Amino acid sequence: MKWSPIATGFIGCAGSVLAQLDSTPFVDADTGITFQSYTSIDGITYRLALPAEASGDAGYDVILQIVTPVEMGWAAWAWGGAMVYNPLTVVWHDGTSVQYSSRQATGYYVPAVYEDTKYTVLKGTSVNETHFKFTALCTGCASWTDFDGNPYILNGAGDTNFAYAFSASPVEEPGNPETGFSIHDNVGRWIHDLAGARSDKFKEWVTTNTLS
């Protein structure tokens, strides 16, 4: 299944940073984590917390949270602000459980499985009558190799463009992290405050929210 040309329209915008910040602080009641949070016009929320030392000098872990209306088939977070050549976090629900997949697209087709990220699912991952929520520690979401083969690191001391996509159509095999899925219904992007997402409580949040 191919992706539409609009998906790659984000390529040229990935490096630009606008003055307008779209994320705001939010304290998640389930985990106690203070995130920088953005909610799209489609009702999907993307949240991020970073360690206090996060910068553009070295790779770092992140805590991410995606909250999606339960009627959505899947939602994706593009970490480089484009739908190609950067890590994608794709989430959906399988009944009462939340599923995720790490992907990277290189063209107009379903993104392939991307093996350079590691996710640790944390507390605050759940499904209820209205939404499903994915909360995880990610290693490799904030750094990757770009189209030219050069290492790229999100500058945790600044702000950045992120992009999202979603579809109301369910994935083909909900229990399979390598499943195929349909083309997106919509895409968008926002400016996220990375510096405001940093906290010296990061390690504590990981420890207290690690599943036993």
N, C-alpha and C positions, 0 to 999 in steps of 0.2 A: 504494500500500500504506500503510495507516494504522499509526500507532504506538499502542500501548495506553495507557490512562489512567495507568498507573503511571509512564510516562515523565515526565508533567508533574507528578507528585507531588514532584519535586525543586524546583519553582519556589519554593515557600514556604521551602525550606531553604537556598537559595543564599546568603543573606546571613548565616547563622548560623555561628559559629566555635566549635568545642568545644575544651576544654583538651587532650583526647587527640590526640596527633599520631600519624598512621599511617605516615608515611614515615620512612626511615632512610638514612644515607649509603651510597653504593655506588660503587665505582670500576669503570668498564667497561673490560675488558681490551683491547677492540678499538680504543678511541679514547683511552684515558687520562683520560677526563672523570670527575670526581667529581659524581655526581648525588645528589639526594634521590629515593629509590625506594620505590614502593609496589607490592605484588603482591596482586591480588584473590584471593578464595577460588576463583575459576575459573582461576587460573594465568596471568592476564594482568598484565604488569608495566608500570607507568607511571613514567617517570623525567624529572627536570627539573633543569636548571642555568641559573642567572641571572647577569647581570653584578653586580659588587659594589655598584654604585650603584642597583640596582633598588629602587623604592619606589612609593608610590601617587601621587606628584606628577607623573610624566611617563611616557609609554609607553616600553617597552623590549623588546628582542628576547629570545628564550629559545631554549635548546637542549632539545629533547624527544627522548625515546626510548620506543618502545612495543615490547615483546617479547611475542609472541602464540604459543600453541601452533599448530602448522601445520594442525591439523584444524579450526580455527576458520574460519568463512566471512569474518567481518570483526569489527573491534573499533573502538570510538569513545571519544574523550576529550572530555568537555564542560567547557570552560574556566571556565564560570560556575557549575558545580555543578548545572545544570539541563539538560534536553534541549531547551529552547526559548530563543530570544532571546539566544544567546551562541555563540561560535565552537565548532564541532565538528571534530575531526580524526578522519577515518575511514581505516582502513588495512586492507589485505588483500593476499594474494599471488596472483600470476599465474604459476604454475609456479615458475620460479627467480628471479623478480623481485618486488619489493615495490611495491605501488601505494598511492597516497594520494589523498584528496579533502578539500577544505575545504568544510564545509557549515554551514548554520544552519537550524534548524526554527522555524516559527511556529505550529505546531498539530499535529494528529493525522495527519500524513502524512510521506512520505519527505522528509527535509531537503533544501532547495534548495542549489545551489552558492552558496558564500559567497565573494565576490571581494575582501574587505577584509583578507585574509591573504596573505602570501607565504612559501613554503617553499623552502629551499635544502637539498637532500638531502646529507647528509654521509657520510663513511666510517662504518662500523659498521652499514650497511644491507645486509641479507643474508637468505638463506633457507637453512636446513639441514634435516636429516631430522626434527627435532623442533619447531623454532620459526622464525618469521620476525621480523625486527627492523627497525624503521624509526627512523632517527636523522636529525634535521633541525634547521636553524636556522629559527625562525619569527618573522616580523614581523607583528604583529597578533593573536597568540594571547592576549596578556596585556592587551589593551585593546579595547573595542568600544562600540557604542551600545546602551543597554539598551531595555527595552520602552517606556519613557516618552520615548525620544529623547535621553537624557542620556548623556554620555561616562562610561565606567566603566573603571577601571584596577585590576588586581590589586595589592594592596599587597605589594611584594616584600620589605618589612621585617617582614612578619608571617607568618600562615598562612591557609589558605583551604580551603573545600570544593571539591573537584572531583567529577565524576561520570563513570561509564563505562557503556557498553552493549556487547553483543556478540551475535552469532548464529553458530550452527554452519552455517547455510545460506550457500552462496556467493553473491556478488553476481551480478547478471544478465549483465553484460558486464565481465569482469575487466580487459580492456585499456582501458576507457573511464573516465576520472576522473569523468564525469557519470552513471555507471551508476545504475540503480535497485537496491534491495536490500530484503530481507525485514525484517519486524518483528524486534526484538531477542528473544533467548531470556532475557536477564536484564539487569538494571541494578543499579547500586550507587553508593555514594559514599564518599569518604574525606577525611581532613584532611591536607593536604600542608604541610610546613614550607618556606615560601618563603624565609624569612630564612636557613635552613640551606643552601639551594640556591645562595646567592650566592657568587661567587668572583672574585678579581681576575685569575684565569687565563682568564676567559671568552673574551676576544679571542684569546688564544693557542690555546685549544681550537678555536675557529672556524677559525683560519688553518691549523692543523696537520691538521685533518680535512676541509678543503674538497677536493672531488674535482677532480683536474686535467683 
